[in-house]
Amino acid sequence: MVDSLKKPDFQEMRPGVKVPSKETILTPRFYTTDFDKMAKMDISVNEDELIAILEEFRTDYNRHHFVRDEEFAQSWDHIDGDTRRLFVEFLERSCTAEFSGFLLYKELGRRLKNKSPILAECFNLMSRDEARHAGFLNKAMSDFNLSLDLGFLTKSRKYTFFEPKFIFYATYLSEKIGYWRYITIYRHLEAHPEDRIYPIFRFFENWCQDENRHGDFFDAIMRAQPQILNDWQAKLWCRFFLLSVFATMYLNDIQRADFYAAIGLNARDYDKYVIEKTNETSGRVFPIILDVEDPQFYERLEICVKNNEKLTAIANSNKSGVVKLLQKLPLYLSNGWQFLKLYFMKPIETATMQSSVR
């Protein structure tokens, strides 16, 4: 049995600097793309909307928002045991995801500077926002006597190459689901302040507006490149990215249900609401969305949850590597089958939704 009052032990690279969590299929990824192809994009068909979004970025509504106040200046040793471990993991995952966005947007801003100045400035200003978010989260980790070496992360992480259109699909969804995650937690804790175990949650209302504006930028870019939204391939890829983002969040959060319980949320209910709202929002730009109200959707995800629990138990057992692999293989195949069945569920066409919104 683990002593619930014992502070969890984290591996450290050096005193106070946490070893980054191991990269897995469910951890935040770092991306790169074809910068030359992106620089050659013609955005004239939607340039006015992009310029309007750029003006919002320049206004910088949150320039004075991310300032720690006196509520942070106390000991947080009363957050201990599993809650402390899960909260540090939440901060680390969030910081890594924000820092990943910073690196991608900063490089895009640099590469596009002399070729597409409107996009370059938008990316530079979004990188400013992501840097603030990552820095604020990393500073929060220091309240628990840990931090991330972001320079080490820059050099040590593997970078996944995506074509520009895939970057647009993925980052649009990342920003919009980030908005719904933050605002849902904020609204819950606004109604139940007794569950707000740490002051960072007070910042989520303004914070999520950065995510929303970033998502609107990628919406506008995709509308400037209508060929990536209006053919049969777009429908297949949008379905893939929607499923990937929703499934990743669901499987991650169910593994960390105790963290959400610590702030008064049921992880499953929370995720279902965030998925529903992100799916609905995506219908404003994507040609299809998923039918997340079909009972099969969560039934199949729950099979994957159970499979992952078994995979974790096998990984933590004392059996040999070969035995572990043989035990894991049918579970991997089962997960693959569930995702395949989820992918081929009939999606919802959104042409009528888009015309009613726009």
N, C-alpha and C positions, 0 to 999 in steps of 0.2 A: 504493500500500500504506500502511496505517496503522501507525505505529510502536507496537508492543504495549506499549512502556514509557512511552509518552507519556500524561500524564493527560488524560482527555477534557475538552473544553471544553463548558460548559453556559452557556446564556444566563442573565444575572443582571439582576434588576430594579434592584438596587443591590448593592454589594459583599457577597458571602456569602449573598444571598437569591436563590434560583433562580426563574426564570420558570416558572410551572406548566406542565406538559405540556399540549399541545393537546388539547382535548376531542374524542373520537371515539366511535364506537359501542361501542368496547371499553374505554373508560376508566371509572373509578368515577364514579357519578352522585350528585347531591344531590337529595333528594326532599322534597316537601311533600304534604299530604293534606287531606281534609275534616275539620277538627278538630271541628266541631259534630257531624257524624255519628258520629265516634268517641266523643265525650262522651256520646252518647245510647245507647251499647251497653249491653245488659243482660248482665252477666257472672255473674249469680246461679247459673246452672246449673253453673259450675265455679269458684265463688268460693273454695272451700276450698283448691284446688290453687294458685290465684293468690296467696292469702295465704301459703301455705307457701313459694312461690318468693320472695315479698317478704321473708320472714324470712331467707332465704339471702342476698338482696341486702344486707340490713341488716347481716348478719354481716361482710360485706366481707372475704372470705378473703385477698384480695390487697392489702390496704391497705399492707403493708410490703414488697411484692414488687418494685415497679418502682423500685429504687434502684440507680443505677450504682455499680459497685465499681471496685477498682484496676485490673482487667484492661482497662477502657476507657481508662485514662490512659496512652496510648502513641500513637505515630505510626502511621497506617494507610496511609502512602505506598506500602508494598509491595503493596497492592491497587491495581493500576493497569490502564491500557488498557481493553479491553472489559469485563473483570471489574468494574472500578471503575464504569464507566458503567452496566452492568446492575444492579449492586448498589444504586447510588444510585436507579435507576429503581424497583427493588423496594421500597426504603424509601419513596420518594415515593408510589407507588401504594398501598402499605399505609397510610401516614399519611393520604392523602386519603380512603381508604375508611373508616378509623376516625373521622376528623373529620366525614365526612358523617353517620355514625351518631350522633355526638355532637350535631350540630346538630338532626337530626330528633328524637331522643329528648328533648333539652332543651326544644324548642318544644312537644312533646307534653306533657311534664311541666308546663310553664307553662300551657298552654291547658286542661288537664284538672283543674287543682288544685282548683277549687271544684265540679266536676261529677262527677268519678270519682276520689276520693282514692287508692284502692288502685292504679289504673292510673297515676295521676300520679306517685306515689312510686316505683313500679317504673321508669317511664321516666326519672325524675330520677336514680335510682341507676344505671341502665344508662348514662346520659349521663356520669356520673362515671367509670365504667369506660372508656368510649370515649375520654374526654378524657385519661386516663392513658396509654392505648395510643398515641394520636396524639402526645402530648407526648414519650413515650419514643422513638418512631420519629423525630420531628423532631430530638430531641437527638442521636440516632444519626447523622442526616444531617450534623450540625455537625462530627462527627469527620472528615468528608470536605470540610470547609470550605464547606458549603452548608446552607441551611434553607429551609423554606417560610414565607411570610407567611400565616398561617392567617386573619387578619382580611381580607386581600385576597381569599383564596379564598371567604370567606363572601359577599362582595359581588359578586365577578366571575363565579362559576359560575352556569350556568343550572340552574334547579330544575325537576325533572320531577314533574308532578302525578300521583299515584296515588290511586284510591279506597282506603279503609281496608283492604278485603279484599286488594287487590293489594299494599299495604304489608306485610300479614301474610305473604303468600306469599313475597314478595321478601326481606324481612328474616329470616324463618325460614331460608330457604335460604342467605342470606349468612352468618348466624351459624353454621349447622351446617357449611357447607363451609369456613368459617374454622377451625372446630375441627379438622376432618380435615386441613386443610392444615398447621396448626401442629403438631399432634401427630405427623403423619407425618414432618415434617422433624426434630422433636425426637428421635423414636425412632431415626431413621437416624443422626443425629449422636451420639446416646448410644452407639450401637454402633460408630461410626467417628469418634472425636473428632479424628482427623487431618484430617477434612474441615471442621471447624468454623472457618471463616476469620475469624469475628467473634463477640464474646461475646453479642450479642443473642439468638442461638439458644438459649443456656442458659435463657432466661426463658420459652421457648415452652410448657413443660409446664403451669405454673400459668396462664399467659396464656390458653391455649386453653380452660381451664375457665370463664373469663368468657364466651367465645363460646358454650360449651355451655349455660351457664345462661341466657343471653339467648335462645338457640334454644328452650329448654324453656319460657320465658315466652311466646313467640309460639305455640308448640304449645298451651299452655294457653288462650291467648286464642282461638285458632281452635276449640278444643273448647267454649269458652263461646259460640261463635257457630256452631253446627253447620250452619246453613243455607248457610254458605260452603264446606262440605266434602261435602255429601250430595246434590248434584244433578248433572245432566249438564254444566251450565256449569262447575262446580267441576273436573270431570275435564278439561275442555278447558283451563282456565286453569292448573291445576297442571302439566299437560303442557307448556304454553307456558313457564312460569317455570322448570321443571326443565331444559328444553332450552336456554333462554336463558342460564342460569347455567353449565351445563356447557360449552356451546359457547364462551361468552366466555372462561372460564378456559382451556380447551384451546387456543384460537387465540392467546391472550395468551402462555401459557407456552411453546408451541412456538416462538414468535418469540424467546423469551428462553431457549432451551435451554442456551446457554453459561453462564448464571447457575447453573442447576441442576447442570450438569456441574462447576462450580467447587466445589460443596458435595457432590459425589460422587453426584448423583442423575441418572437418566435422565428427562428431562421427560415423555416419553410414558408411561413406566411409572408415574411419580409421579402424573400426572393420572388415569390409568385407575384407580389404586387409590383416589384421593380421590373420583372420580366414583362408583365402585362403592359405597364406604362411605356417601357422602352420599345416594345414591339409596336404599340400603337403610334408612338412618335415616329418610328422608322417608316411607317406607312405614308408619311408626308413626302418622302423622297424615293424610297425603294419601290420597285415594281411589284414586289410581293412581300408578305410577312408570314410568320408562322401561325398556325392554328393552335395557340397555347391553351385554348379552352377545351380542346379534345382531351378526354381523360387519359388517353394513351400517352400524351406528352409527358406528364409527370410520373405515370406508372413506369415508363421505360427509364426515366432518369432515376427513379427509386431503385430499380434493379441495379443500375450502375453504382449507386450509393452503397448498396449491400456488397457488391463485388469489390469496391474499393476498401471497404472495411475488412474483407477477407484478405485482400492483397496486403494491407498493412499488417495484419496478424501474421501472415506468412513471412513478410520481410523482417519482422521482429523475432521470428522463431530461431531456434538454434540448429535448424536443419542445414544440410549442405546446399551449395549453390545450385547443383543439378536438380536436387529434389525440389528446391524452391521454384526453379524455373518451370518444372513439370507441373507443379501445383498452380502456378500463376497462369500458365498458358490458356486453360479453358476460361478463366476469368477475363483475360484480355480479349479472347475471341467473343465472349458474351458481350463485353462492353462495345466492341466493334459492331456486333450485330444490332445492338440496341440503337447505336448512333445511325447505322444504315437505315433501320426502320423509321427512326425519327426524321431522317433527311427526306425520305420518300413519302412521308405523310403529306396529304394534299395541302398546299399552302393557300393563302388568301390573296387574291389579286387586289391591288390597291389603286387602280386607275380612278375608280369612282371616289375613293377616299381623298386622293390628291386633288381632284377637281373641286371637291366640296370645301377643302381647306384653303386652297389658293384662290 
